[in-house]
Structures are given as structure tokens and as C-alpha cells.
Amino acid sequence: MATVALDRLRKVYPDGHVAVAGASFEAADGELLVLVGPSGCGKSTLLRMIAGLEAISDGALRIDGRVVNDVAPKDRDIAMVFQSYALYPHMTVAENLAFGLTLRGCPKAEIEERIRAAAETLELGALLQRRPAALSGGQRQRVALGRALVRQPKVFLLDEPLSNLDAKLRASMRTEIARLHRSLGATMVYVTHDQVEAMTLGQRIVVMKDGEIQQIDTPMALYRRPANVFVATFLGSPAMNLLRGRLVAEGGKPGLALSEGLMLPLPGGDIDPSWLGREVDLGLRPEHLLLCAPGEAADFGAGLDMLEPVGSEAFAYLRFGQHPLVARFAPDDLPAPGSIAGLRVAPGQSHFFDPATGLRLPAAG
Ligand SMILES: Nc1ncnc2c1ncn2[C@@H]1O[C@H](COP(=O)(O)OP(=O)(O)OP(=O)(O)O)[C@@H](O)[C@H]1O
């Protein structure tokens, strides 16, 4: 297995479009690193540069310490899995799995052994003599994975491999890929636009936007301490609430002064004293707006427009003055839509961003 290190990797397309504006990170040996971001952010371009399918405009790419900028894709010891499966329709599953190995002159006995092992790992044994047309979407994607597996590459590159599957199959294939990664201990770089896939699969996540890396960290670190408003609102569903206002402490009571003369009370410890008086974007995750029980003293009230029960919990669409808020409540004893819900903000969970830059405010040290 291998490390993949990017040093200020850049891609400028011939029309002058900067698709990747200098990306630096390293996937550790055996790591499953996920690249995530909205459509057009440059994640596929980045992966294709690692694969050798796209020329690198500037910067250095190292696989296992060796600079491979000018090494042909077939000599990089990587295997790529695409969204579109890219199976040969006229070949059986076994032939599809064997094809790349035969091309490389791998001995027949070895090919058979590798196919047997891959078929066992991916539960393809019963399907080996079928053609792709006779397989379900999930089975086709397993064959595509199998084709990468038999290559025994140093690095697996996966480009939206689950996007063509329905939601249920996506979830089960996600588990399968995680299991495969664990059992192989392989280095994998995985591209997706789906933040749930990124959060559940990635050991670390690289968040991209407009060709630039926004933040690299473990899923929970990104969730708990997003570096900017983009990362804060991209990860998490429903998305983090954002409110612009001025931080104040009137009569010793800290809060966010909003338009319309509204005041959103905040837990005292959340506000760094050096921030008082300044305008901020306050970020609150839906689960950090706490519903007060009837009779319990609430910090503020918000009109409940609509409830969306999803079984284990309910999403509440609220309005504080003009400001929409989404909260995540336990499914029982919910207030009725049209009523006022008594709320408070969970201590230690407020996020503060600079409205000018979108960056998280550094606490005064
Ligand atoms: N050959 C090309 N010439 C010019 N611009 C390109 C070319 N290929 C891609 N781009 C642009 O580069 C940017 C990044 O594209 P890329 O395919 O890497 O994005 P992505 O994040 O993978 O998006 P998606 O999730 O939609 O596939 C986009 O703005 C795209 O329009």
C-alpha cells in the first residue's frame, strides 16, 4: 500500500479555467480519504490528476514518495472505479474481472486465483458467468469494485461510485466499501458530492469549493469546528442555522441583537468578551436549539410553522421574528404547529463567523 501526497497541485484547463487552485494534502498509507464538495468544485479533476487521466498544470504529485507527474496512468499502480461502472457489456463478469490482468500478461492460474478471491470478498461467486445486462445496479458496481480489487493496486481511486444507485442500495454499498477498506487496509481516495457519504465513509474529509480546499479534518472535527461558513453549512442535514447580528451583553445578559430589535439570548460562556459589540454570523445546529418542557422557563420563544416527523426525531421549522430556524426535536410531546415553542441554546455549541470573510472567529487567547 502507499501514500498519496499532493504538493500545491494545480489544474488550469486550456480555456483558462482554474479547476484546482493549488491543492496540498497527503493520504496516509491505508487511509480512506474523501474529497467532497458541490458540483464543479474540482474534485473529479483532482482525482483524475492523481489517476494520470488529466495532465497536472503545476505542483507535484507523489505516490509512495515518488514524483509521478509524468508517469503514465498504467504505471502508477492505481485502480479507478467510476460512477458509470464502465463494464464491457459483451463480456461475462469473470471476463470483465480478468480483462485488465490478461492485458498485463498475468499468468492464467494467478488470474483465476485473484478472481476467486475478489468474488469471495464481494459475493460475486454466483454471478461470474452473467453479462452486465443481467445484473442489478448494485451488482454492477460490485463488479466494478472487483475489477479494481483484482489489480491489487497500491491506491484505489473512486469517483462517485454510488451515485447511480437508489438510496437504499447506496447505504448498503457504503457499508460494503467501508468493510472492504477495513479488510484490505488499502489507501483509498473517494470523491463524492454527498455529505452523508463523506461523513460516514471518510477517515478524513477534504472539503472543496471553487477549486480551493476549505478544510481537511476528521468528520467529527469538521462538524464540531468548521473553519468557515461554507463548511459549516455544507456538512449536516438539516443545515446549520445562520443568524447575522451584533453580540451584546445588556444588563449582564449575553446575546445576539438581531434586526427588528430582537434579542437571541446565548449561554454566557459561549461569547469571547473581546467579541462584544461586533457583528457576527451566528451558527447554530438544529440539534442545539433545545425545546423547553411546558412550564420550564425558556430563554426565548419562536413560532412553530411546521413539523416534519421522521420517526426517530422531528424537524421543526420555526420563526424567531422574521428569522427562520430549523430545530431537531425528540418525536414525543411536541408543541402544535401554530403555537410558540419555548427554546434555549445548548451551551458551548454556538459557532461565530466573521461576516466579511466567512471565517470562524478566533477566540482571544
Ligand atoms: N475540459 C475542461 N475545460 C474547461 N473547464 C473544465 C473542463 N473540465 C472541467 N472543467 C471545469 O472545471 C471545474 C471542475 O470540474 P470537475 O469535474 O472537477 O468538478 P466536480 O467537482 O467533480 O463536479 P461534479 O460533481 O459535477 O462532477 C468545473 O467548473 C468544470 O466546468
Ligand as a Chemical Component Dictionary entry (heavy atoms), coordinates in Angstrom:
data_LIG
# 
_chem_comp.id                   LIG 
_chem_comp.type                 NON-POLYMER 
_chem_comp.pdbx_formal_charge   0 
_chem_comp.three_letter_code    LIG 
# 
loop_
_chem_comp_atom.comp_id 
_chem_comp_atom.atom_id 
_chem_comp_atom.alt_atom_id 
_chem_comp_atom.type_symbol 
_chem_comp_atom.charge 
_chem_comp_atom.model_Cartn_x 
_chem_comp_atom.model_Cartn_y 
_chem_comp_atom.model_Cartn_z 
_chem_comp_atom.pdbx_ordinal 
LIG N1  N1  N 0 -12.038 20.227 -20.202 1  
LIG C1  C1  C 0 -12.422 21.276 -19.471 2  
LIG N2  N2  N 0 -12.212 22.536 -19.896 3  
LIG C2  C2  C 0 -12.583 23.598 -19.148 4  
LIG N3  N3  N 0 -13.163 23.507 -17.945 5  
LIG C3  C3  C 0 -13.397 22.264 -17.457 6  
LIG C4  C4  C 0 -13.039 21.103 -18.195 7  
LIG N4  N4  N 0 -13.395 20.016 -17.453 8  
LIG C5  C5  C 0 -13.947 20.501 -16.319 9  
LIG N5  N5  N 0 -13.962 21.856 -16.320 10 
LIG C6  C6  C 0 -14.449 22.756 -15.268 11 
LIG O1  O1  O 0 -13.641 22.583 -14.112 12 
LIG C7  C7  C 0 -14.432 22.694 -12.931 13 
LIG C8  C8  C 0 -14.232 21.451 -12.082 14 
LIG O2  O2  O 0 -14.779 20.319 -12.743 15 
LIG P1  P1  P 0 -14.855 18.900 -12.027 16 
LIG O3  O3  O 0 -15.459 17.949 -12.982 17 
LIG O4  O4  O 0 -13.546 18.600 -11.452 18 
LIG O5  O5  O 0 -15.872 19.224 -10.872 19 
LIG P2  P2  P 0 -16.545 18.248 -9.827  20 
LIG O6  O6  O 0 -16.372 18.897 -8.508  21 
LIG O7  O7  O 0 -16.066 16.884 -9.982  22 
LIG O8  O8  O 0 -18.062 18.347 -10.257 23 
LIG P3  P3  P 0 -19.182 17.194 -10.464 24 
LIG O9  O9  O 0 -19.571 16.739 -9.097  25 
LIG O10 O10 O 0 -20.278 17.944 -11.160 26 
LIG O11 O11 O 0 -18.553 16.135 -11.315 27 
LIG C9  C9  C 0 -15.874 22.900 -13.393 28 
LIG O12 O12 O 0 -16.172 24.280 -13.309 29 
LIG C10 C10 C 0 -15.858 22.427 -14.823 30 
LIG O13 O13 O 0 -16.812 23.123 -15.588 31 
# 
loop_
_chem_comp_bond.comp_id 
_chem_comp_bond.atom_id_1 
_chem_comp_bond.atom_id_2 
_chem_comp_bond.value_order 
_chem_comp_bond.pdbx_ordinal 
LIG N1  C1  SING 1  
LIG C1  N2  SING 2  
LIG C1  C4  DOUB 3  
LIG N2  C2  DOUB 4  
LIG C2  N3  SING 5  
LIG N3  C3  DOUB 6  
LIG C3  C4  SING 7  
LIG C3  N5  SING 8  
LIG C4  N4  SING 9  
LIG N4  C5  DOUB 10 
LIG C5  N5  SING 11 
LIG N5  C6  SING 12 
LIG C6  O1  SING 13 
LIG C6  C10 SING 14 
LIG O1  C7  SING 15 
LIG C7  C8  SING 16 
LIG C7  C9  SING 17 
LIG C8  O2  SING 18 
LIG O2  P1  SING 19 
LIG P1  O3  DOUB 20 
LIG P1  O4  SING 21 
LIG P1  O5  SING 22 
LIG O5  P2  SING 23 
LIG P2  O6  DOUB 24 
LIG P2  O7  SING 25 
LIG P2  O8  SING 26 
LIG O8  P3  SING 27 
LIG P3  O9  DOUB 28 
LIG P3  O10 SING 29 
LIG P3  O11 SING 30 
LIG C9  O12 SING 31 
LIG C9  C10 SING 32 
LIG C10 O13 SING 33 
# 
